Amino acid sequence: MIATIAGLSIYPVKSCRGLQVSDAVVTERGLAHDREWMIVDSAGRFISQREIPRLALIVPILSATGLELTAPGTSPLFVPFDRSGETSTVTVWRDTLSAIDQGDAAAAWTSAFVGRATRLVRFDSRSRRPCNPVYAGDTAAHTAFADGYPLLVLSEASLADLNGRLATQLPLNRFRPNIVLSGIEAYDEDYVDELAIAGVTLRLVKPCTRCEITTTDQSTADRGAEPLTTLASYRMNETLGGVTFGVNAIVVSGAGQAIRVGAAASCSLRF
């Protein structure tokens, strides 16, 4: 089965606004710069839109030299790629790992916007955060600050099917995919084993259980009931204990290669 890459997105700062891109380099930890930075509380634990929806209003911009953050009512913050800092210990769910603190100016900026003491940290490239071997097997797959896996894959047809069930249609950004596929039927991604894209092989390993971030308008940070109410009516996964929409993926081979919107993706299936 052949699909087409219809969209690519990266989320430089975990749980902040995403960036649509026309191409991206694939690394062992997913698309380059995806979830490479993170906002943590005073204890070093990650914060997300789950508890602070207004993180959706922080907009990242990547340049050749660094990361810029903008948000309503604030001056832009620029963090250069070559920013060095103290190593700190941070927590993402049950994982504890080292990160590089991005300095007091960045901490003041995020704290002022969030409304409590926070720090901005960058993933320490010397760290290795393994994916759950129950799903990733013995691949040694690892990720940065994503919830658990390097990539999230979703099809346009799945979103169209969901929107056909909703009173108000929702945009793709509610679901924060990295790779959007066209040319396949709704929920075909549930049955894809591997995607082969221009020298890159990705393995789809685990359905993505969805949380209240999907109910947060990424433009306003307002929160509602959908799509979780509707998804629960037909996408409940009893084994995983939640509704699923999209599939988590790992990088099998091809790190260092770029993938592009419009590229063909050869899909091998499992049943």
N, C-alpha and C positions, 0 to 999 in steps of 0.2 A: 504494500500500500504506500502511495506517495502523497505526502502532504506538502504544504508550502509554509515557510516561516512568514506569517502575516504581521508579526509585531515582536519587538524586543524591548524590554524595560529593565532598568537597574534601579536599585534603591540604595544610594550611597550611605545614607544614615538610617540605621534600623528604625522602622516605624515612622519615618518622615516621608515626604512626598517622593514619588518616583519620577524617573526620567525615561521618556521614550527615546530610543536611539535607533539609528539605521543599521549599525553594525556593532559588534562587541567581540573582544578577545575572550576566549574561553580559558579559564585557569582551572587548576585542580579543585578550587573552592567555588567554582561557578563563574559567572560573568565578571570580568575585571571591574573592581571597585564596588561590587554589589555587597551591601551590608558590611562595608569595611570600617565604618565608624558607628558609634553607638553612644547614646546618652544614658548615663547611669546615675543612681541616687547616691547619697552619702555613704552607703554601705557597699557600693560597687555593683549593685544589682541593676540589671537593665530595666528601663521603663519603656512602655509602648503605648500605642493608641488604645489598648484595652482599658487602661486606667486614666490616660490623659489624651482624649481625642484630638486636642488642638495641636498635637505633634504633626497632624496632617497638613498644617498650615506652614510648616517649615519646608522651604523649597531649596533643594541642593542644586548647585551649578558646578560642573566639573570643567576645569581648564587644563592647559598644558602644565601648569605649575601648582595647582592645588584645588581645594574645595571651598566654594563660597556658599554661605547659607543666608537666605533672606526669609523674613517673616513679617507679618503686618505689625506696624508700629515700632519697628526696630531698624537700626542701621545694619547694613550687611556685615557679616563676619567672614573673614578670609582666613583659611587654614592651609598653609603651604604643605605640599607633599613632603618636603624635607624637614618638617617640624620634628625636632627631637624632644623627648620628654621623659619623665620618670615612668618606670614600669609599675603598673598597679595590678591588683588582682580583681577581676570582675566575674560576675555570675550571669550566665544565660540559662534559664531554667535550672537543670540539675548540674550543669557543667561549670566548673571553675577554671579560669585560664588567665593568662597574663595579657595585658593590653598596654598601649602607650598613651599616657595622659597628654592631651593636646593643649594644656596650659591654662593659666588663670583667666586670660581674656575670653577664651572659649567657654570656660566654666561660668563666668559672669554673664555671658550672652545667653547660654542655655538656661541658667538659673532664673534670669529675669523673665524669660518667655514662659518657662514652665511654671514658675511661681513657687519653686522650692529649690533647695540646694542640689545641684547636679554637676556632673563633669562630662565633658566630651572626650571619648577615648577612641583610639584607632587600633584595629586588630594587629597584634604582634605577629609578624610573618614567621617568627621562629616557633610560634605555637602550632599545635596540631590538634584540632577539635574533631574527633571521630564521629561519623554518623552512626546511628544505631545499627549494630550488626544483625539484629533480628530482621531488618529490611535490606540493609546494604550488603549483607553476607560478608565474605572474606575479601571484599574489594579494597579495603583500607580507605574507603571514601571519607573525606573530611570537608568541613565547611568553616566559614568565618562566623559572623554574628547572626546568620539566618536562624530561624527557630530550630531547624534540625537537619536540613539538607541543602545542597548548593543551589538547586533550581526548582522552579515551579512551572509546570507545563499545563496549558489550558487551550481548548479549541474555541474558535469563534462560534461553531455550531452549538456547543454546550451553553454558551452565554445566550445565544438566540433562543434556545429552547427554554431556558430559565426565564428570560424576558417575556416569552409568550405566555407565561403563567402569572406574571406580575401585573398589577394595575399601573405601576410606573416603572418604566424601563431603567435599568442601571448600567453604568459604563463599566468597561473592563477594569478601571483603576480601583474599583471596590475590592477586587480579588487579587491584586498585586502579583500577577504572573510575571515570570521572566521571559517565557517563550509562548507566543500565541500561534496556534496552527490553524490554517484554513485548508479546505479541500478534503476534510474528513467529516463523518457524521457526528452528531451529538454524542458525547461520552465515549467516543472511540478511544480517547486517550486512556481510559480506564483499562484497556486491553493491550495497549502498546507495551512491548517489552523493551525495545531499543529504538532510538532515533539515530540515523546516520546522516550527518549534515556536513558536507564539504571537508571531510577528513576528521570530523569530530564524532565520537560515539557517546551518546547519553543513554543511561538506563533508567527507566521509570520504575520506582521501587515501592512507593507507598501512596495511597490516596491521601489527599490533604484534608484534614478535618478543619472546619471553618469556625471562626470565633466572631465576637462582636465587632471586630474591625471592619468586617464586610458590611455592617449596618451603618458605618460612618461615612458621611459625604466628604470626599477628599478635598473638595473645594471650600467647604464651609465649616467642617468639623461637627456638623449637626448629626445626631444619631437617631435612628428609627428602629423599626422591628424587622424590616426586610433587608436581605433576602432569607434570613435564617428561618423565619416562620414557614415560608413556602418550601425551602429546601428540606425542612424536616418532614414535609408531607410525602417526599418521594426519594430523598437521598440520604436517609438515615443509615448509618453503618453501625450495627449493634456491636461488632467486634471492636471497633475503634471508639465507640461511645460518643459519636457525634455525626453531624452531617458532613459529607465530603463533596468537594467541587474542585477539580484539578488534581494533578498528580505530582508528587515530589520526585525529583530526578537527581542522579549522581553522574559525575564525569568518569567515563570508562577509559577513554583515550582521546588524544588530539589536543591536550592542553598546549596553549600557545598559538593555536589556530584561531582565526576569526570566523564568525558566522554573520550572515547578513539577511536583512529583510528581503524577501523574494526568493531566497534559496530553497531548493528542493530538500525535503527531509524524507528519507526512506524509512518506513516504519515496519519493524518486525513485530508480530503479534504473539500473544500468549493467551491460551484459553484453558 
